[in-house]
Amino acid sequence: MTLDGRGEESLGCPVCAQRRTSDVEAAAVQIALDRRVQFRERLTPMLLESELVHAGAGYCLALARFGEAEDAAILSAYLDRYLPQVECRYDQEDALGALMLVDAKLGTDHAGRFLTPGGLWETFATANSDASGCKRAMKEKVSFAESAMNGTLAQWAAQRDSA
């Protein structure tokens, strides 16, 4: 018997654990879509503790959509903790992409310290991952969320398909 991400017994059932991760990530995406900043305090420990592997993608999307200085600090703390752990490849790419978008919105450069030559990103990154690709992927997720919420999803899809 093992404990799942909510501290409940899962009987070692990987399907149950995966379902709970999917549920949590879906909730985080809903928070992102609606820009429910009141959930920031609840998302922060969930991202930083990474109890549900890969659920952080939704948390990072939410923080990118919020786009405030507090979100840059949260994303930086996550990267400080998990970029050195090269054996733990969770949501570092989503976090970096989100941080780069928040930086662009705020005119800051919090991501810069991770991207210096010999820095944490260079140590973590694999041959097929690059920082600009992380930013581009998160930008597309944020753009989708914005379009979904302002009723321009058809235009977003048409523009994406023509690119």
C-alpha positions as a Markdown table, in Angstrom:
| # | Residue | x | y | z |
|---|---|---|---|---|
| 1 | Met | 0.0 | 0.0 | 0.0 |
| 2 | Thr | 1.3 | 3.5 | -0.9 |
| 3 | Leu | 0.2 | 7.0 | -0.3 |
| 4 | Asp | -1.0 | 9.0 | -3.3 |
| 5 | Gly | -0.5 | 12.8 | -3.8 |
| 6 | Arg | -3.3 | 13.6 | -1.4 |
| 7 | Gly | -1.9 | 11.5 | 1.4 |
| 8 | Glu | -4.5 | 8.7 | 0.8 |
| 9 | Glu | -3.8 | 5.1 | 0.4 |
| 10 | Ser | -3.8 | 4.1 | -3.3 |
| 11 | Leu | -3.0 | 0.4 | -2.9 |
| 12 | Gly | -0.2 | 1.0 | -5.4 |
| 13 | Cys | -2.6 | 1.5 | -8.2 |
| 14 | Pro | -0.8 | 3.6 | -10.9 |
| 15 | Val | -4.1 | 4.2 | -12.7 |
| 16 | Cys | -5.6 | 5.8 | -9.6 |
| 17 | Ala | -2.5 | 7.9 | -9.1 |
| 18 | Gln | -2.5 | 9.0 | -12.7 |
| 19 | Arg | -6.2 | 9.9 | -12.5 |
| 20 | Arg | -5.6 | 12.1 | -9.5 |
| 21 | Thr | -2.7 | 13.9 | -11.3 |
| 22 | Ser | -4.9 | 14.5 | -14.3 |
| 23 | Asp | -7.7 | 15.8 | -12.0 |
| 24 | Val | -5.3 | 18.2 | -10.3 |
| 25 | Glu | -3.8 | 19.4 | -13.6 |
| 26 | Ala | -7.3 | 19.9 | -15.0 |
| 27 | Ala | -8.2 | 22.1 | -12.0 |
| 28 | Ala | -5.0 | 24.1 | -12.4 |
| 29 | Val | -5.8 | 24.7 | -16.1 |
| 30 | Gln | -9.3 | 25.9 | -15.1 |
| 31 | Ile | -7.6 | 28.3 | -12.6 |
| 32 | Ala | -5.3 | 29.4 | -15.5 |
| 33 | Leu | -8.2 | 29.9 | -17.9 |
| 34 | Asp | -10.2 | 32.1 | -15.5 |
| 35 | Arg | -7.1 | 33.8 | -14.1 |
| 36 | Arg | -8.2 | 33.0 | -10.6 |
| 37 | Val | -5.3 | 34.7 | -8.8 |
| 38 | Gln | -6.9 | 34.0 | -5.4 |
| 39 | Phe | -5.6 | 30.4 | -5.8 |
| 40 | Arg | -1.9 | 31.5 | -6.1 |
| 41 | Glu | -1.3 | 30.7 | -2.4 |
| 42 | Arg | -2.6 | 27.2 | -2.9 |
| 43 | Leu | -0.8 | 26.5 | -6.1 |
| 44 | Thr | 2.6 | 27.7 | -4.8 |
| 45 | Pro | 3.3 | 24.8 | -2.3 |
| 46 | Met | 1.8 | 22.3 | -4.8 |
| 47 | Leu | 4.3 | 23.4 | -7.5 |
| 48 | Leu | 7.3 | 23.6 | -5.1 |
| 49 | Glu | 6.7 | 20.3 | -3.5 |
| 50 | Ser | 5.9 | 18.5 | -6.8 |
| 51 | Glu | 4.0 | 15.7 | -5.1 |
| 52 | Leu | 2.1 | 14.9 | -8.2 |
| 53 | Val | 4.7 | 14.6 | -11.0 |
| 54 | His | 3.8 | 16.6 | -14.1 |
| 55 | Ala | 0.7 | 18.3 | -12.6 |
| 56 | Gly | 3.0 | 21.3 | -12.4 |
| 57 | Ala | 2.4 | 22.1 | -16.1 |
| 58 | Gly | -1.0 | 23.4 | -15.2 |
| 59 | Tyr | 0.4 | 25.4 | -12.3 |
| 60 | Cys | 3.0 | 27.0 | -14.5 |
| 61 | Leu | 0.3 | 27.9 | -17.0 |
| 62 | Ala | -1.7 | 29.5 | -14.3 |
| 63 | Leu | 1.3 | 31.5 | -13.1 |
| 64 | Ala | 2.1 | 32.6 | -16.6 |
| 65 | Arg | -1.5 | 33.8 | -17.1 |
| 66 | Phe | -1.4 | 35.7 | -13.8 |
| 67 | Gly | 1.9 | 37.3 | -14.9 |
| 68 | Glu | 2.8 | 39.3 | -11.8 |
| 69 | Ala | 6.0 | 39.8 | -9.8 |
| 70 | Glu | 4.9 | 37.2 | -7.3 |
| 71 | Asp | 4.6 | 34.6 | -10.0 |
| 72 | Ala | 8.1 | 35.3 | -11.2 |
| 73 | Ala | 9.3 | 34.7 | -7.6 |
| 74 | Ile | 7.4 | 31.4 | -7.4 |
| 75 | Leu | 8.7 | 30.2 | -10.8 |
| 76 | Ser | 12.2 | 31.2 | -9.8 |
| 77 | Ala | 12.0 | 29.3 | -6.6 |
| 78 | Tyr | 10.8 | 26.2 | -8.4 |
| 79 | Leu | 13.7 | 26.4 | -10.9 |
| 80 | Asp | 16.2 | 27.0 | -8.1 |
| 81 | Arg | 15.0 | 23.8 | -6.5 |
| 82 | Tyr | 14.5 | 21.5 | -9.5 |
| 83 | Leu | 17.0 | 22.5 | -12.2 |
| 84 | Pro | 19.9 | 21.1 | -10.2 |
| 85 | Gln | 18.1 | 17.8 | -9.9 |
| 86 | Val | 18.9 | 16.6 | -13.4 |
| 87 | Glu | 17.5 | 13.1 | -12.6 |
| 88 | Cys | 14.1 | 14.6 | -11.8 |
| 89 | Arg | 12.7 | 15.9 | -15.1 |
| 90 | Tyr | 9.3 | 17.2 | -14.2 |
| 91 | Asp | 8.0 | 20.6 | -15.2 |
| 92 | Gln | 11.2 | 22.6 | -15.5 |
| 93 | Glu | 10.6 | 23.4 | -19.1 |
| 94 | Asp | 7.1 | 24.7 | -18.4 |
| 95 | Ala | 8.4 | 26.7 | -15.4 |
| 96 | Leu | 11.2 | 28.3 | -17.5 |
| 97 | Gly | 8.8 | 29.1 | -20.4 |
| 98 | Ala | 6.3 | 30.7 | -17.9 |
| 99 | Leu | 9.1 | 32.7 | -16.2 |
| 100 | Met | 10.3 | 34.0 | -19.6 |
| 101 | Leu | 6.8 | 35.1 | -20.5 |
| 102 | Val | 6.3 | 36.8 | -17.1 |
| 103 | Asp | 9.6 | 38.6 | -17.6 |
| 104 | Ala | 8.5 | 39.7 | -21.1 |
| 105 | Lys | 5.3 | 41.1 | -19.6 |
| 106 | Leu | 6.9 | 42.9 | -16.7 |
| 107 | Gly | 10.1 | 44.0 | -18.4 |
| 108 | Thr | 12.2 | 42.0 | -16.0 |
| 109 | Asp | 14.9 | 39.4 | -16.4 |
| 110 | His | 14.5 | 36.8 | -13.6 |
| 111 | Ala | 15.1 | 34.0 | -16.1 |
| 112 | Gly | 18.4 | 35.5 | -17.1 |
| 113 | Arg | 20.3 | 34.0 | -14.2 |
| 114 | Phe | 19.2 | 30.5 | -15.1 |
| 115 | Leu | 20.3 | 31.0 | -18.7 |
| 116 | Thr | 23.9 | 32.2 | -18.2 |
| 117 | Pro | 26.6 | 30.0 | -19.8 |
| 118 | Gly | 27.4 | 27.2 | -17.4 |
| 119 | Gly | 24.2 | 28.1 | -15.4 |
| 120 | Leu | 21.5 | 25.8 | -14.1 |
| 121 | Trp | 19.6 | 25.6 | -17.4 |
| 122 | Glu | 22.7 | 24.6 | -19.3 |
| 123 | Thr | 23.4 | 21.9 | -16.8 |
| 124 | Phe | 19.8 | 20.6 | -16.9 |
| 125 | Ala | 18.9 | 20.9 | -20.6 |
| 126 | Thr | 19.2 | 18.0 | -23.0 |
| 127 | Ala | 20.2 | 18.2 | -26.7 |
| 128 | Asn | 16.5 | 18.5 | -27.7 |
| 129 | Ser | 15.4 | 21.2 | -25.2 |
| 130 | Asp | 16.2 | 24.9 | -25.6 |
| 131 | Ala | 15.0 | 27.9 | -23.6 |
| 132 | Ser | 13.4 | 29.6 | -26.6 |
| 133 | Gly | 11.4 | 26.5 | -27.3 |
| 134 | Cys | 10.2 | 26.5 | -23.7 |
| 135 | Lys | 9.0 | 30.1 | -24.0 |
| 136 | Arg | 7.4 | 29.4 | -27.4 |
| 137 | Ala | 5.5 | 26.4 | -26.1 |
| 138 | Met | 4.2 | 28.3 | -23.0 |
| 139 | Lys | 3.3 | 31.3 | -25.1 |
| 140 | Glu | 1.1 | 29.1 | -27.3 |
| 141 | Lys | -0.6 | 27.6 | -24.2 |
| 142 | Val | -1.2 | 31.2 | -22.9 |
| 143 | Ser | -2.4 | 32.4 | -26.2 |
| 144 | Phe | -4.8 | 29.4 | -26.4 |
| 145 | Ala | -6.2 | 30.2 | -22.9 |
| 146 | Glu | -6.7 | 33.9 | -23.8 |
| 147 | Ser | -8.5 | 33.0 | -27.0 |
| 148 | Ala | -10.7 | 30.4 | -25.2 |
| 149 | Met | -11.7 | 33.0 | -22.6 |
| 150 | Asn | -12.3 | 35.9 | -25.0 |
| 151 | Gly | -14.3 | 34.0 | -27.6 |
| 152 | Thr | -11.7 | 34.1 | -30.4 |
| 153 | Leu | -10.7 | 30.4 | -30.4 |
| 154 | Ala | -11.7 | 29.9 | -34.0 |
| 155 | Gln | -9.4 | 32.8 | -35.1 |
| 156 | Trp | -6.6 | 31.4 | -32.9 |
| 157 | Ala | -7.0 | 28.0 | -34.5 |
| 158 | Ala | -7.0 | 29.4 | -38.0 |
| 159 | Gln | -3.9 | 31.5 | -37.3 |
| 160 | Arg | -2.1 | 28.6 | -35.8 |
| 161 | Asp | -3.0 | 26.3 | -38.8 |
| 162 | Ser | -1.8 | 28.9 | -41.3 |
| 163 | Ala | 1.6 | 29.3 | -39.6 |
